[in-house]
Amino acid sequence: MNEILKTISKPFTNRFSHPIFGSIAFSFFLINSDKLFLLVFGMFWPEKYNPVDGWSEFLIILRNNFCFRVGLPFLSGLLFSFLILPFADMLLGKVSAIFQRYKSNLVLVEERKEDSERLKNFQSALNALNHAYENDSKSILDFIDGRVRLFRMDEQLKIGQLCKYNQYSRRLVSRSSPVGWNAGYVLQVIDSNFALVLISGKLKDSEHIQKLFGTDPGFFRANNEGVFSKVDSGQYDLETKIEKSRLILELKFAISDNVVNLPIVNRLL
């Protein structure tokens, strides 16, 4: 039934919803609001204002003041629809276009900034990769029997520390950070922005080992900051020992599988 009524009334509602009729109706209600307000009031509180008498009085007022109460709303509605409304729409369209263009320019500027920052990140990552893997001088990688990863750092780390990987900032952080996955042992710091990290296996660089852990073999445990100290018993994270007449370092620290399988994009950019 509702659908039938909507179908029947649609042609009428479409016509009366036209801006011209809307402007005329608005003008009529605005000019006659003093009386129309009383009529609406009387519909809800008839004991205070009789709506029947009110309608009779309102019709008499319309007849006696036809030009002001009826003619003026009609003319002002037509004037607004044919003269003011088109210019207002045109002005609104121009203002909207200006703001849209300004918004688009701001978005473009931000995108260029992001592209520039991304390009800088790519450049710094390539430089770090070149330093770590393609350095003409003898690389620390020549002394590695295990797995290493290159990471971008979020804070200053030192060689010989255990560190974490913050999955939200996508940067290496100190082991004391409440957020992050166990990442490994810092082998090398590059340009204060990147770190080469041993995540499993052995380091056979005697000079590196002797400088940080001394010449005597032993067991070492890292504190909350990731700094190692020698222990005589109990759990340990790293061991130095003699292997084939050579002092080596072997990482015993359990590294998170999330770090081992981390894509290079998440580590360097």
Sequence and secondary structure as in RCSB ss.txt:
>XXXX:A:sequence
MNEILKTISKPFTNRFSHPIFGSIAFSFFLINSDKLFLLVFGMFWPEKYNPVDGWSEFLIILRNNFCFRVGLPFL
SGLLFSFLILPFADMLLGKVSAIFQRYKSNLVLVEERKEDSERLKNFQSALNALNHAYENDSKSILDFIDGRVRL
FRMDEQLKIGQLCKYNQYSRRLVSRSSPVGWNAGYVLQVIDSNFALVLISGKLKDSEHIQKLFGTDPGFFRANNE
GVFSKVDSGQYDLETKIEKSRLILELKFAISDNVVNLPIVNRLL
>XXXX:A:secstr
 HHHHHHHHHHHHHHHTSHHHHHHHHHHHHHTHHHHHHHHHHHH TTTS HHHHHHHHHHHHHHTHIIIIIHHHH
HHHHIIIIIHHHHHHHHHHHHHHHHHHHHHHHHHHHHHHHHHHHHHHHHHHHHHHHHHS SS  GGGGEEEEEEE
EEBSS   TT EEEEETTTTEEEETT SS EEEEEEEEEETTTEEEEEEEEEE  HHHHHHHH SS EEEEE TT
S EEEESSS  SEEEEESSSSEEEEE S   HHHHT  HHHHH 
